[in-house]
Structures are given as structure tokens and as C-alpha cells.
Amino acid sequence: MTAPDLVLCDVLLPHRSEALDRWRSFVLDSYPEEAARFFRAEKDSFKNPVGQSIHAATETLLDGVLLERNGDGVPEALEALVRIRAVQDFSPSEAVAFVFLLKRAVREVLADASEEGAPAAVLQELETRVDGLALAAFETYARCREELFEIRLRATRRRVAVMLERYDRAGGAGDTLDEADHREKEGEA
């Protein structure tokens, strides 16, 4: 570990659980009030997979940032959290903003813990790591949205193919699709 890493760990590790709780709170506050309340309250992972994913991913990501662990489940945790937000009604900036909320959480916790606050070098190192995580989050978000678009495109193509097939069975322009569908159902009965 380099000197900034050791200082970062020395300054932040004693306040890890406070920073984690505050960050989780900020992330959950980005959801509509009723959803946030449910995500906080329901502890059953089968009833609340989103809340449990947020809970697990934030812990892994915080440890990854504090201890500079780029492996150790960090990419998977980031993917899990971003994937959830990519399919929800978040704009791209809202979907990845949770990463930047980590800076705010740590700054607030350190301000509460010490009148002097954290040394500038510690905050700069932390912010550099969070910025790197944010870039990875945006790339993950873009990939997830691309995958979602491909899934929707394939579904639309299947629907169009089914409609064209039904149209062809109806004899082309002579029958409407509803008439052909009605005849097809009568033939099955």
C-alpha cells in the first residue's frame, strides 16, 4: 500500500459503518418515498431483492473504494446495482449518481467525526477512486441499456413476424387480421 492508501484507511476505516449507512440512505432516498420505505424495511431477500441488492452492493463497493480492491466482487456489485437502475425510470445521470453520493456521505461523516475534517490528500485520493468507479458505472449503464434495447428489438421483431405470418395465412389483403384470427380459432376448435 502507498502512503495515501494507508492514510485513507487510517482516517476512513474507523468511520466505515457510518459512511456505509449514510451512503445507503442517500441511495435509497433517490427512489420514490414508498419504494424507499419498503427497501429499508423489508429484510427478506425474496420479497425485496432490490433492497437486498442495494444493501450488499453498497458494502462491497465501499470496501472496494476504501481498500482499493478493484477485483473482489467490485465489478459484480457495480453491475448488479447499475443493472437495477438501468431498467427503472432513472435518467442516465440519475442512474449513476449513487456513486457520487459516496463522496457526500464520506465528507459528512468525516466532518461530524472531526472539527478539522479529513486531510485534503485523503479526500483527493477518495474522490479519485470514486470518480473511477463512476466512470465504470456509466460504462456499465450504457451496456445494460444497449442489452435492454436489443431485448426489446428482438421482441418487436418476433411480434412483427407473427403478425406477417397471420396476414399471409389470411390470404393477404383479402381478409383483415381479425377475420383471419377468428377463422383460425374456429378451425382449432
Secondary structure as GFF3:
##gff-version 3
##sequence-region A 1 189
A	DSSP	alpha_helix	3	12	.	.	.	ID=ss1
A	DSSP	three_ten_helix	13	15	.	.	.	ID=ss2
A	DSSP	alpha_helix	16	29	.	.	.	ID=ss3
A	DSSP	alpha_helix	33	41	.	.	.	ID=ss4
A	DSSP	alpha_helix	49	66	.	.	.	ID=ss5
A	DSSP	alpha_helix	74	86	.	.	.	ID=ss6
A	DSSP	alpha_helix	92	113	.	.	.	ID=ss7
A	DSSP	alpha_helix	120	169	.	.	.	ID=ss8
A	DSSP	three_ten_helix	172	174	.	.	.	ID=ss9
A	DSSP	alpha_helix	177	188	.	.	.	ID=ss10
###
